[in-house]
Amino acid sequence: MRIMDLLTDSREEPVGDLEPDVELSRAARVRVLLAAALGPLVTGYAAVATVLTLVALTAPRTVFSGTGVLLAAGPGWLAAHQVRLDLGVHPIGVLPLLPTLGALALAARTASGAAVRLGCRSAREALPVFATITGAHALFGLVVALCAQGSPVTANPLVAFAVPGLLAAAASAVGIARCCGLPDVVAEHLDPLALRGVRAGALGLAVLVACGAVVFTVATALSWRTVADMYEPALGSSFGMFLLSVLYLPNAVTAVLSFVTGPGFSIGDLNVGMFGYRGGAVPGVPLLGGLPEHHAAWWPALLVLPAATGVLVGWSLRKVDADPAQRIRTVAVAGAVVALGCVLLGTLSGGRLGDGPFDPVSVPVGVASVVAFCWIVIPGGFVAFFTGEHEPPAPPPEALEDNEAFEDADDFDAEEAAEAVEELEASEEDEETEEPEEEPEEEPDEDAEFEAEADAELGLEDAAEPGEVVTGGTETCGDVEAAETDR
């Protein structure tokens, strides 16, 4: 029997290095945090170096140098994290957004994976992951900026320390939030209507970005001949132009988004707006091949796109509350989220471009955010107000006095009718209490009757005159016999 127990013992060995109920050792935690700190840095640096290698290998009349590529990958990493570079005395602030989005996604994924491996279930437990990733990006940016001093491409060390750290902090916070259940905790402490407005604002911002992407695609397709002429016959040059256009694609979509909502954008002397146009020189990049050469009268028709976005936001919020004022407040929260998103996108999309004819590239962030807010709030508030529920109006006071007002059950308010009935019953009770109360009848008292009869007999005797003999009129009481003298 002992042998059978040993043979049939079903003990399961743990699979992998981690168990949900077993704490990691200090060495294991250090390994996880070290991987979280170095993983995004090594991956991002390697990606930048790979892109530069491809450009160097395909470009004509270029001597490939591995050391030169590795050294150039440092400023490229800073550019991917939106750190302004200086080519000598010429600032380069228009940096591609696509690598930035990739770096943010990489940091968020790394933070989420590290928090899961460490078994973090709250924000306090995930704080070491957040601090590690943020500090690693900030220190790496500082090191790269200090090492680049004296080279043709430089960066401000303070900016190189702060901006990558800030972006990594935002990305890691997003990655940690979901695995630690922070959205549920935040939802418990926030107003449900405000949270619903934030979600609707995120939807509105995504739709506006999609509208900008659609308009950009159509404009590029209609100007495809111009775009094709900008590519050179050489494979290396064409690949470099194509790669440059792809990296700056989110910047172009943001500029078109500002154009669709009304304010427009500018590249040096070129100013393209919905209601105004000022010509100027344009860089020979295929990405800009769809720029118009003059103003068109049909451009204001594109304003239907942001208006439709506001209608969509209002329609999505039409059932959040029965009170129309609360629905308007929720739409205002959604408009604020869209405005904030436009500020962030516009700030990251523009910047200095040397000191040449194309400097600067800018989106009017202040005007664009206010206009985007209005495009969401005005049509969205109108739709949310009129398509949602409304409380029935209160009946006039005369309806409570007139009995004919209660003939139709749909024409009066049941609550007010009940209050009127209660007031009527209360008034009737008050009238009853004002009537005089009747005195209760007293029960007859035998002693009092006997005394009254005795007093009556005494009164008859007193009424007889003195000397007068009362005879024959007096009846004897009981068995008393007459005296002998009377006989």
Secondary structure as UniProt FT lines:
FT   HELIX           2..7
FT   TURN            20..21
FT   HELIX           26..58
FT   TURN            60..61
FT   HELIX           66..80
FT   TURN            81..82
FT   STRAND          85..87
FT   TURN            88..89
FT   STRAND          90..92
FT   HELIX           97..117
FT   TURN            118..119
FT   TURN            123..126
FT   HELIX           127..147
FT   TURN            148..150
FT   STRAND          153..155
FT   HELIX           157..179
FT   TURN            180..181
FT   HELIX           182..189
FT   HELIX           192..222
FT   HELIX           224..229
FT   HELIX           235..247
FT   HELIX           249..261
FT   STRAND          265..267
FT   TURN            268..269
FT   STRAND          270..272
FT   STRAND          277..278
FT   HELIX           286..288
FT   TURN            289..290
FT   TURN            297..298
FT   HELIX           299..303
FT   HELIX           304..316
FT   TURN            317..319
FT   HELIX           324..349
FT   TURN            354..355
FT   TURN            357..358
FT   STRAND          361..362
FT   HELIX           365..387
FT   HELIX           398..401
FT   HELIX           403..406
FT   HELIX           409..411
FT   HELIX           414..434
FT   HELIX           446..463
FT   TURN            466..467
FT   TURN            478..479
FT   HELIX           484..486
//
